[in-house]
Structures are given as C-alpha cells and as structure tokens.
Amino acid sequence: MTRNNYANVLRDAGLIDEAKAQYERAIASDPALTIAYINLSSVLMGEEKIDDALAILDKGISNTEGEEQKRLQGIKD
C-alpha cells in the first residue's frame, strides 16, 4: 500500500512515468492490491492507452477474488 500511496504523490506531482513504475512495483509486491490496478489503469486511460489499461484490469481480475474482482470487472465494463 505504501508504494501505491507514493505513486499517487508522484502522479499528482506530474511525474507520470515514475508513478507508473511505483504502481507496477506495488502490484508485484501484492498481486491482490486492487487499488494499484485501478490507479495504474486510470493513469493509462489518461494517456489514452486503452488497451494497456484494459490489460492491467484483466491482470487484476485474474489476481483477485470476490468483491475486489467484481470491483475491477465493473471498472473494466
């Protein structure tokens, strides 16, 4: 969660590439960290990288269960 929060600070400071790297590290550290998938996909959507954003959501869907999985699926839909 700390990496995700740090990535949010980087994102808000306009350091997008660094933020994306931290979101990816957060996901690598905790593959079930739903919010990191959401945040990373949001950044990618902002860059108009729709296919990449959807791929991140798919990865999150495959790594989560229950309500968290439904949450990611809802965002993807």
C-alpha positions as protocol buffer text, in pm:
chain_id: "A"
residue {
  index: 1
  type: MET
  ca { x: 0 y: 0 z: 0 }
}
residue {
  index: 2
  type: THR
  ca { x: 291 y: 236 z: 70 }
}
residue {
  index: 3
  type: ARG
  ca { x: 414 y: 208 z: -289 }
}
residue {
  index: 4
  type: ASN
  ca { x: 63 y: 278 z: -417 }
}
residue {
  index: 5
  type: ASN
  ca { x: 38 y: 587 z: -199 }
}
residue {
  index: 6
  type: TYR
  ca { x: 381 y: 705 z: -308 }
}
residue {
  index: 7
  type: ALA
  ca { x: 276 y: 654 z: -670 }
}
residue {
  index: 8
  type: ASN
  ca { x: -27 y: 875 z: -604 }
}
residue {
  index: 9
  type: VAL
  ca { x: 202 y: 1153 z: -481 }
}
residue {
  index: 10
  type: LEU
  ca { x: 421 y: 1115 z: -790 }
}
residue {
  index: 11
  type: ARG
  ca { x: 114 y: 1116 z: -1016 }
}
residue {
  index: 12
  type: ASP
  ca { x: -20 y: 1430 z: -851 }
}
residue {
  index: 13
  type: ALA
  ca { x: 319 y: 1596 z: -897 }
}
residue {
  index: 14
  type: GLY
  ca { x: 304 y: 1519 z: -1269 }
}
residue {
  index: 15
  type: LEU
  ca { x: 575 y: 1252 z: -1255 }
}
residue {
  index: 16
  type: ILE
  ca { x: 371 y: 1003 z: -1450 }
}
residue {
  index: 17
  type: ASP
  ca { x: 642 y: 759 z: -1559 }
}
residue {
  index: 18
  type: GLU
  ca { x: 773 y: 733 z: -1204 }
}
residue {
  index: 19
  type: ALA
  ca { x: 418 y: 686 z: -1075 }
}
residue {
  index: 20
  type: LYS
  ca { x: 350 y: 406 z: -1320 }
}
residue {
  index: 21
  type: ALA
  ca { x: 670 y: 232 z: -1212 }
}
residue {
  index: 22
  type: GLN
  ca { x: 564 y: 253 z: -846 }
}
residue {
  index: 23
  type: TYR
  ca { x: 215 y: 120 z: -921 }
}
residue {
  index: 24
  type: GLU
  ca { x: 377 y: -172 z: -1101 }
}
residue {
  index: 25
  type: ARG
  ca { x: 605 y: -234 z: -802 }
}
residue {
  index: 26
  type: ALA
  ca { x: 304 y: -220 z: -571 }
}
residue {
  index: 27
  type: ILE
  ca { x: 129 y: -482 z: -782 }
}
residue {
  index: 28
  type: ALA
  ca { x: 441 y: -700 z: -791 }
}
residue {
  index: 29
  type: SER
  ca { x: 463 y: -680 z: -411 }
}
residue {
  index: 30
  type: ASP
  ca { x: 94 y: -755 z: -359 }
}
residue {
  index: 31
  type: PRO
  ca { x: -82 y: -900 z: -664 }
}
residue {
  index: 32
  type: ALA
  ca { x: -419 y: -867 z: -489 }
}
residue {
  index: 33
  type: LEU
  ca { x: -385 y: -490 z: -423 }
}
residue {
  index: 34
  type: THR
  ca { x: -692 y: -380 z: -615 }
}
residue {
  index: 35
  type: ILE
  ca { x: -638 y: -7 z: -576 }
}
residue {
  index: 36
  type: ALA
  ca { x: -300 y: -24 z: -750 }
}
residue {
  index: 37
  type: TYR
  ca { x: -462 y: -181 z: -1057 }
}
residue {
  index: 38
  type: ILE
  ca { x: -730 y: 86 z: -1052 }
}
residue {
  index: 39
  type: ASN
  ca { x: -481 y: 370 z: -1019 }
}
residue {
  index: 40
  type: LEU
  ca { x: -245 y: 237 z: -1285 }
}
residue {
  index: 41
  type: SER
  ca { x: -529 y: 176 z: -1529 }
}
residue {
  index: 42
  type: SER
  ca { x: -658 y: 527 z: -1463 }
}
residue {
  index: 43
  type: VAL
  ca { x: -319 y: 678 z: -1546 }
}
residue {
  index: 44
  type: LEU
  ca { x: -301 y: 470 z: -1863 }
}
residue {
  index: 45
  type: MET
  ca { x: -651 y: 580 z: -1962 }
}
residue {
  index: 46
  type: GLY
  ca { x: -541 y: 941 z: -1914 }
}
residue {
  index: 47
  type: GLU
  ca { x: -261 y: 873 z: -2160 }
}
residue {
  index: 48
  type: GLU
  ca { x: -518 y: 721 z: -2398 }
}
residue {
  index: 49
  type: LYS
  ca { x: -350 y: 380 z: -2370 }
}
residue {
  index: 50
  type: ILE
  ca { x: -683 y: 200 z: -2356 }
}
residue {
  index: 51
  type: ASP
  ca { x: -553 y: -147 z: -2444 }
}
residue {
  index: 52
  type: ASP
  ca { x: -284 y: -124 z: -2177 }
}
residue {
  index: 53
  type: ALA
  ca { x: -537 y: -5 z: -1918 }
}
residue {
  index: 54
  type: LEU
  ca { x: -768 y: -295 z: -2000 }
}
residue {
  index: 55
  type: ALA
  ca { x: -478 y: -539 z: -1978 }
}
residue {
  index: 56
  type: ILE
  ca { x: -396 y: -411 z: -1629 }
}
residue {
  index: 57
  type: LEU
  ca { x: -757 y: -453 z: -1523 }
}
residue {
  index: 58
  type: ASP
  ca { x: -758 y: -807 z: -1666 }
}
residue {
  index: 59
  type: LYS
  ca { x: -443 y: -884 z: -1468 }
}
residue {
  index: 60
  type: GLY
  ca { x: -611 y: -754 z: -1155 }
}
residue {
  index: 61
  type: ILE
  ca { x: -924 y: -956 z: -1223 }
}
residue {
  index: 62
  type: SER
  ca { x: -716 y: -1272 z: -1252 }
}
residue {
  index: 63
  type: ASN
  ca { x: -527 y: -1196 z: -928 }
}
residue {
  index: 64
  type: THR
  ca { x: -822 y: -1108 z: -705 }
}
residue {
  index: 65
  type: GLU
  ca { x: -1136 y: -1276 z: -579 }
}
residue {
  index: 66
  type: GLY
  ca { x: -1483 y: -1192 z: -458 }
}
residue {
  index: 67
  type: GLU
  ca { x: -1583 y: -829 z: -420 }
}
residue {
  index: 68
  type: GLU
  ca { x: -1244 y: -697 z: -530 }
}
residue {
  index: 69
  type: GLN
  ca { x: -1266 y: -898 z: -851 }
}
residue {
  index: 70
  type: LYS
  ca { x: -1619 y: -767 z: -910 }
}
residue {
  index: 71
  type: ARG
  ca { x: -1499 y: -412 z: -847 }
}
residue {
  index: 72
  type: LEU
  ca { x: -1228 y: -444 z: -1113 }
}
residue {
  index: 73
  type: GLN
  ca { x: -1469 y: -606 z: -1357 }
}
residue {
  index: 74
  type: GLY
  ca { x: -1714 y: -320 z: -1302 }
}
residue {
  index: 75
  type: ILE
  ca { x: -1447 y: -64 z: -1381 }
}
residue {
  index: 76
  type: LYS
  ca { x: -1347 y: -258 z: -1692 }
}
residue {
  index: 77
  type: ASP
  ca { x: -1706 y: -277 z: -1811 }
}
